[in-house]
């Protein structure tokens, strides 16, 4: 129990350090820095080795449920992503050379090529570029179309765009019937369905998050664990003081 407590304490404090680093990034920092803090570029992670990648895989910044993955690829070519989804030993050259920032694959059975959920994350630079930020939603759909065309076993594809959402873009998203979600930042959600010839359509939920939404929502989730640790430390300290007093 003592070893477990120390290990969990270290991990919770590590999460706090990652959140602190994200908060410290300025608008001039490249998206690569945000990308590397979530999952370092070039990484290929397996759900079988979650402990080995615990201090480099920070997909929990988006949602803690993303820690139960089958495979995570960071800045891999689309053909490699397709091969990972279909569990094929050969890469589909027609899938092209585009590189989704972060691709996460989820399956009830990691060794089965049956139905899978896929999460794609795109990170944009923190800047007021209305054209680029507005295009993020279009880019997400384009990536979704490419994936479902080559991967018949995808049952749902989730797409997250981490961008800077200013007042003008927020108004555009509301006018375009995106749904605002509860968050400490700005998060907008929209359901889409992409058709496939001869097969059922694929639900493609799209989600656009502001940078502060990623940081502050992750901090709020981690806060509970920090409070538990703080409360236990205070309780133990008081018990020690009483023990010393009796002596």
C-alpha positions in Angstrom: 0.0 0.0 0.0 2.9 2.4 0.8 4.5 1.7 -2.6 1.2 2.2 -4.4 0.5 5.4 -2.6 3.9 6.8 -3.5 3.5 5.7 -7.1 0.1 7.3 -7.5 1.2 10.5 -5.8 4.1 10.8 -8.2 1.8 10.3 -11.2 -0.7 12.9 -10.0 2.1 15.4 -9.4 3.5 14.6 -12.8 0.1 15.5 -14.3 0.2 18.8 -12.5 3.6 19.5 -14.0 2.3 18.8 -17.5 -0.6 21.1 -16.9 1.7 23.8 -15.6 3.9 23.5 -18.8 0.8 23.8 -21.0 -0.3 26.9 -19.1 3.1 28.5 -19.6 2.9 28.3 -23.4 2.5 31.6 -25.2 0.6 32.5 -28.3 4.0 32.5 -30.2 4.7 28.9 -29.4 4.4 26.5 -32.2 1.7 23.8 -32.3 4.6 21.3 -32.1 5.1 22.1 -28.4 1.5 21.4 -27.6 1.6 18.3 -29.7 4.7 17.0 -27.9 3.2 17.6 -24.5 0.1 15.5 -25.4 2.0 12.7 -27.3 5.6 13.2 -28.5 5.8 13.3 -32.3 6.9 10.0 -33.9 5.5 7.9 -31.1 3.9 4.6 -31.6 2.2 3.4 -28.4 0.5 0.1 -27.6 -2.2 -0.4 -25.0 -0.3 -3.5 -23.9 2.6 -1.2 -22.7 0.6 1.5 -21.0 2.8 1.5 -17.9 6.0 1.9 -20.0 4.5 5.0 -21.7 2.8 6.4 -18.6 5.1 9.4 -18.4 5.1 10.3 -22.1 1.5 9.6 -23.1 -0.7 12.5 -22.0 -3.8 11.7 -23.9 -5.6 12.2 -20.6 -5.3 15.9 -21.2 -8.2 15.5 -23.6 -10.1 12.9 -21.7 -9.1 10.3 -19.1 -11.0 7.6 -21.1 -8.4 7.9 -23.9 -6.0 6.0 -21.7 -7.7 2.8 -22.6 -6.4 2.7 -26.2 -5.3 -0.1 -28.5 -2.8 2.0 -30.4 -1.7 5.6 -30.5 0.2 7.0 -33.5 1.7 10.5 -33.3 2.3 12.3 -36.6 2.3 9.0 -38.6 1.5 9.0 -42.3 -2.1 8.2 -43.1 -1.1 4.9 -44.7 0.4 3.8 -41.4 -2.7 4.9 -39.5 -4.9 2.8 -41.9 -2.6 -0.2 -41.4 -2.9 0.1 -37.6 -6.7 0.4 -37.8 -7.2 -2.6 -40.1 -4.3 -4.6 -38.4 -2.9 -5.1 -41.9 0.8 -6.1 -42.4 0.9 -3.9 -45.5 0.5 -0.2 -45.8 -2.1 1.2 -48.2 -0.2 3.5 -50.5 -3.4 5.1 -51.8 -4.1 6.5 -48.3 -1.5 9.2 -49.1 1.2 11.0 -47.2 -0.9 13.3 -45.0 0.0 13.1 -41.3 -2.8 13.4 -38.7 -1.2 14.9 -35.5 -2.5 12.2 -33.2 -4.4 9.1 -34.0 -5.9 6.8 -31.3 -7.5 3.5 -32.0 -9.9 1.8 -29.5 -11.2 -1.8 -29.7 -12.8 -4.2 -27.2 -10.3 -6.8 -28.5 -6.9 -5.4 -29.4 -6.0 -8.4 -31.5 -9.2 -8.5 -33.5 -9.8 -6.6 -36.8 -13.5 -6.2 -35.8 -15.2 -2.8 -35.2 -13.1 0.0 -33.8 -13.5 3.6 -32.7 -10.9 6.0 -34.0 -10.0 9.4 -32.5 -8.0 11.9 -34.5 -6.6 15.0 -32.9 -5.3 18.1 -34.9 -3.4 20.9 -33.1 -3.3 24.4 -34.6 -1.1 27.3 -33.6 -2.5 29.6 -30.9 -3.2 32.6 -33.2 -6.1 34.7 -34.4 -6.1 33.3 -38.0 -9.8 33.1 -38.8 -9.1 31.4 -42.2 -7.0 28.6 -40.7 -9.1 28.1 -37.6 -12.3 27.9 -39.6 -10.7 25.5 -42.0 -9.9 23.2 -39.1 -13.5 21.8 -39.2 -13.2 21.2 -42.9 -9.8 19.5 -42.5 -11.3 17.2 -39.8 -14.0 16.1 -42.2 -11.5 15.5 -45.0 -9.4 13.3 -42.8 -12.5 11.4 -41.7 -13.5 10.8 -45.3 -10.1 9.4 -46.2 -10.0 7.1 -43.2 -13.5 5.6 -43.6 -12.9 5.1 -47.3 -10.0 2.8 -46.6 -11.1 1.3 -43.2 -14.4 -0.6 -43.4 -14.0 -1.7 -39.8 -14.4 1.8 -38.4 -17.7 2.1 -36.6 -17.2 5.7 -35.3 -14.6 8.3 -35.9 -14.1 11.1 -33.4 -12.3 14.2 -34.5 -10.8 16.9 -32.2 -9.4 20.2 -33.3 -7.4 22.2 -30.7 -7.5 25.8 -31.9 -7.7 29.3 -30.7 -11.4 30.2 -30.5 -11.9 34.0 -30.5 -15.2 35.8 -30.4 -15.6 36.0 -34.1 -15.0 32.2 -34.6 -17.3 31.5 -31.7 -20.1 33.4 -33.3 -19.5 31.6 -36.6 -19.7 28.2 -34.9 -23.0 29.2 -33.2 -24.4 30.4 -36.5 -23.3 27.2 -38.1 -25.3 25.2 -35.5 -22.4 23.9 -33.5 -23.4 23.0 -29.9 -21.4 24.6 -27.1 -20.5 22.1 -24.4 -19.8 22.7 -20.7 -16.2 23.6 -20.2 -13.9 26.0 -18.4 -12.8 27.2 -21.8 -14.7 27.0 -25.2 -15.8 23.7 -26.6 -18.1 23.2 -29.6 -19.5 19.9 -30.8 -21.3 18.8 -34.0 -22.6 15.4 -35.1 -21.9 14.4 -38.7 -22.7 11.2 -40.7 -20.5 10.2 -43.6 -22.0 7.9 -46.2 -20.3 4.7 -47.5 -21.5 2.9 -50.7 -23.0 -0.5 -49.8 -22.2 -0.1 -46.0 -23.8 1.7 -43.1 -22.9 5.4 -42.7 -20.3 6.2 -40.1 -21.0 8.7 -37.2 -18.3 11.4 -37.2 -18.6 13.5 -34.1 -16.5 16.7 -34.5 -15.3 18.7 -31.5 -13.4 22.0 -31.5 -11.6 23.0 -28.3 -9.9 26.1 -27.3 -6.4 25.8 -25.7 -7.6 26.9 -22.3 -10.4 24.3 -22.4 -7.8 21.6 -22.8 -5.7 23.0 -19.9 -8.3 24.1 -17.4 -10.6 21.0 -17.9 -7.6 18.7 -17.3 -6.6 20.8 -14.3 -10.2 20.5 -12.9 -10.1 16.7 -13.2 -6.7 16.5 -11.6 -7.7 18.8 -8.8 -9.8 16.1 -7.2 -6.8 13.8 -6.8 -4.7 16.7 -5.5 -7.3 17.4 -2.9 -7.4 13.8 -1.8 -3.6 13.8 -1.4 -3.6 17.1 0.4 -6.3 16.0 2.8 -4.5 12.8 3.6 -1.2 14.5 4.2 -3.0 17.0 6.6 -4.7 14.1 8.4 -1.5 12.2 8.9 0.3 15.4 10.0 -2.3 16.0 12.7 -2.1 12.4 13.9 1.7 12.7 14.2 1.3 15.9 16.2 -1.1 14.2 18.6 1.3 11.2 19.0 4.2 13.6 19.7 2.0 15.5 22.2 1.3 12.3 24.2 5.0 11.6 24.5 
